[in-house]
Amino acid sequence: MNIKKYKTEKLVPIDLPKICAPRTELMKLYKKASLKRYIFINAPAGFGKTISTILWLKKSDYRTIWISLDEYDNIIAGFYRILCMALFSVIHHEETLDKLLKSPSFSAAPVEYTIEIISQLFFDDCSYALVFDDFHFITNEKIIKSLLYVIKRLPLSFAIYTLSRSELPQEFSQWEENDKIARIGASELSFKSVEIRRHFASCGQSVSIKEAEEAFNLTGGWPIAVNALVMGGNLYADERLHNNPLQKYIKHHIWDKLDKNIRIFMMQTSIVDNFSAELCHQITENTDSSRILNTILGSNMFLSCQESKYKYHHLFLDFLRNELISETSIDCNVLNQRAATYYYNSGDYFNALCFYIKSGCSKGVADSIFRYIKYNVQSSSDMFEIYYINK
């Protein structure tokens, strides 16, 4: 009986920062959530799902089994192989199970083999936390449906933590129906003004209650933005100016390290507040746009997707639009006209009008006004929307 050392970077959580914000209230929420067997933590990028969960687990008595997922784990055999490897790295088992995992037959029936492996593990008398980080990469229905049955085979001493940028999969809703799941979302993960003040204090900076409230108003409590302000130490800079600590943080630590094509792609798509994959393709005319979107979504770069609509965090959107203004290689009029054409062909004549105005296309403006009035205006009061477009 042994513990096979299968540890890889995917099975080891990231290190906590040297200085962590004292999230006292959030830790109380995690403690309450831990009374359930399933804990689903859902928020867009930059909300500290991973850091907060690690912080809680280090304070708890769990023996942690960590799995960092990526797009290559969305194949059923690969997913269950990494799950078994994670279990083997912590739990005592017979060496014959190692051979079973490496057997070619495992790929032919990964769910059945995983269930058989679980039945032969030697679990200690302790509490375990099985963490699936970045679960939004798992979209394969065969994995999601079968995982429900696999998890049932684990001892009740297991708590299942699922961290995702996507909503709770429909298949997991039965946990809610049976009152077995606790949920932590963006609103709970966001910093409150009192926590912002404590965070500054933990870094040796004293700010007043009013200053902490201003930091909250600027960031909306978005953890990655709060951390940037703490590092910069300037609460009063205009958020649209380049001397703003948040803008400087994004530029130095993220933006300047990105591939040029990714930067151009993100600036192009920043002309709209939100977009579908189809609109994205129309604006960028990039045949590789779907892959680039998935890369951005999976790289913690302030992009979220809800109901097939993509959206940048509003603070990052401001940054992108500032960068777009100074980017001479991109013609914004062309981008605006592409967006306008998309909206016009989709029958959204109001947005088409907005973007034709921005592009300076007078024919498009005239056509959009005609179509908007024909299909949307019932009375003179309905014309006020058009009146305020250019205000």
C-alpha positions, 0 to 999 in steps of 0.5 A: 500500500502506497501513495504514488507521487503523481504531483504536477503543477496541475495538482498543486494550488498556487502559492498565496501572496506574501501579504493576503487581505484579511477577508474575515467576513468572507472566511466566515461565509466559507465556513458556513458554506462548508456545512454543505457537501458541495460548494460552488464558487462562481465569478468572472476573472479577477474576483479571487476565487482561487486565492480565497479558496486556498486561504480558507482551506489553509485555515480549515482541517481539510486534507486538500486534493487540488485539480487545476483544469484547462481546455485539454481536460475536456476529454472524458478519458483525460478528465478522469485520468487526472482525477485519479492521479489527484486521488493517488497523490494523497490517498493510500492505494495498492500499486495494482491501481497504478497499473490500472490507470496506465492500462490502455483499457482505461481510455475505453471506459474511464468512468467505469474504471474510475468508479472501480478505482475509488472503491479500492482506495484506502481513505483515512479518517479525516475530512477531504476537500476535492477542488476543481479549479477553472471548471468552466473549461469543462463543457463536455456533457459526458463528463458533467453528467458522469461526474455526478455518479462518480462523486456519489462514490466518494466518502461523505468525508469529501467536500467538493469545491467547484470554482468556475467563471460559468454558471452552475451546470444544469445537471448540478441543479439536483444538488440545490433541489436536495439542499446539498450545495452552497454558492459563493458568487461575485458579490460575496467575493467583492471587497467591501469598503471596510475590507479595503481599509483593512487590506491597506492596513495589512500593507502598512498604509493607513486610509480613512473611512472616506478614502476606503469608500472612494476606493470601493466606488472606483473599483466596485470591490473587484479584488484584482482592482483593489489589489492594484490600488493597494499596490499603487497607493493612490486613491484619487487618480482619475480612473481614465488617466494613465497615471491611475495605479490600476491602469498602470498595474494592468499595463505593466503586469498584463497588457505589455506581456500579451502577444500583439495580435491578442492586444489588437483583437481586444482593442477591436472588440472594445468598441462595443459594451458586449458582444456575441462570437458572431459580432466579434468575428464581424468586427475583427474579421479574424478567422481565428476569433473563436480560438482567441476568445477562448484563449482570453476567456481562459487566461484570467484577462477580465473577460466573462461570458454569460448566455453566449454574450462576452463582456469585459470588466468595466474597468478593463474596458476603460483601459482598452478604449484608452489604448485604442485611442492611441493605437494608430494602426487601427481605424475606429471608423472601420470598426464602428461601421462593421458593428453597425452593419452587423446590428443593421442586418440583425434588425437592431436599428437603434444600435446600428444607428449609434454605430453608423453615427460613430463611423460617419456613414451618412447613408447608414444613419439615414437608412437606420433612422428610416428603419427604426421609425418604421418598426419601433416608433409608435408616437412622438415620445418614442423619438427621444431615444434617437434625440439623445444618441449624440448627446 
